[in-house]
Amino acid sequence: MGAKELIGLVVSTKMQKTAMVEVFRFARHRKYPKIIKHRKKYMAHDEREVANLGDRVRIKSCRPLSKNKTFNLEEILVKAPQFTSGDVKAQKGNLSLLPPAAAAAAVAKKEERVKELAKVMEEAELSAREAEEETEGESKESEEQDKANK
């Protein structure tokens, strides 16, 4: 029996020399004529740490390398688009797997919302200053009236 080869998507590279690969397979239900999608995550040994999040890779079974790691990363079939740290990866949410045009649009929309929020905050500060100046003016007038009454 030969080594088992699977094709999947890299979903995590947070461990040293290990990539978490998610493999999907489709099976027909025995009783009902429906195709069911099964998924399983495998730990694969990535000696050179070349796999990145979102890459489509081929993994091959090998002897157990640890308790859960029994696959080697054979090759990267399709590289995922990579962004610099200041781009989409730093944004909240998982925009790093979006196409570049959609990611740029999402970032632009977020920047626009930040500008709008800054504008609202600035207007609130101005109105707070005006209210503070009015109360100071009223308190000075009341002090002057108190002095005149004495």
N, C-alpha and C positions, 0 to 999 in steps of 0.2 A: 504494500500500500504506500503510495507516494505522499509527499508533503502536501498539506492542504493550503491552497492559495485563495485569498479573499481580496476583494476590492472594496474600499470604504473611504470615509471622509474623516479627516483629522479634526477632532473636537476639543482636544486639550494637549498642550505641550508644557504644562507647568512642572513636570517632573524632569529630573536630569536623565538624559539619554533614553527617555520613554515618551511615546506618543500614544494618546488614547484615540483609537480608531473606531468609528461607528459603522457597522456593516448592516445593510438592509437586505432582506430576502423576501421573496413573495411566494406564498403557498396557497393552494386551493383548499378550501374547507372540505372535509370528507363528506359531510352530509348535505350542506347547502352550497350551491354553485357561486361562491363568492371568493374573490382573491383577497387574501389577508396579508398585510404588510408586517413583517417581523423585523425587529432591530436588536442588535446586540453590540456591546462595546467590548473591544479587545485592547489589551495593553500590548504595544509592539516596541521592541528594542530599536532605538534610533541612535546608533553608535556615533555618527557625526553630527547629530542634532540639526538635520537639514529640513525636517518637516515643519511646516507652519500651519497655523489655524486655517481651516478651510481647504487644504490641499486634498486632492483625490489621490490615494496611494494604493499600492499592492503590498499585502503582507503575506508572509509564508510561515507555516508552522515550523517549530524547531524544538529542541529539548527544552525543558523548563529552565528559565533563567532566574526566576524567583517564584514566589507563591502564586502570583496571578499572571506573570508574563511568560507566554509560550509562543510568541510570534516575533519574527524579525521584519523590519521594514525593508522590502525588496527594492521598490522604486517609487518615485513620485510621477504619477501619470499626468496630472494637471495641477499647475501651481495656482494658488488663489491670489487675487490682486493684493498687493501689500501697500500700506499707507505709512507715512512717517508718524512719529509719536505725537506731533502737534496736530495731526489731521483728525480723522474720524475716530480712530481707536481711543483717543482720549475722551471722546464724548460719551455721555451716559447712554446706555442702551447698546445693543449689539449691531451697530452700523458697519462694523468692519467687514461683514460679509456681503454688503451691498455693492452693486456696480459703482464705479467711480462717479458717474454722472448723478446717480441717485444720492450717493453719499454727499457730494458737493452741494446738492440742492437742500438736503437735510441740514447741513452745517449752516448754509446761508439763511435758512428759515430760523434756526436757533439764534444766530447772530442778530437777526432782525428783531426777534422777541426780546433779546437782551437790551438792544438800543431803546425799544419802546419802554421797557421797565425802567431804564436809567432816566428817561425823559419824565416818566410819571413820578419817580423819586425826587427829581430836581424840582418839579412843580410843587410837590408836597413840602419840601424844605422851604421854598419861597413863601408859600402860604403860612407855614409855621412861623417864619421870621416876621412876616407882616402882622400876624396875630400877636406875637410877642411885643412888637413895637407899639401896637395899639394899646395893649395892657400897660406898658411902661408909661405911655403918654397919659392915660387915664389916671394912673397912680400918682404921677407928678401933679396933675390938676387937682386931685383930691387933697394932696399934701398942701398945696398952695392955698386952697380954700380953708383947710384946717388952721393954717397959720394966720390967715386973714380974720377968721372968726375969733381967735384968741386974743 
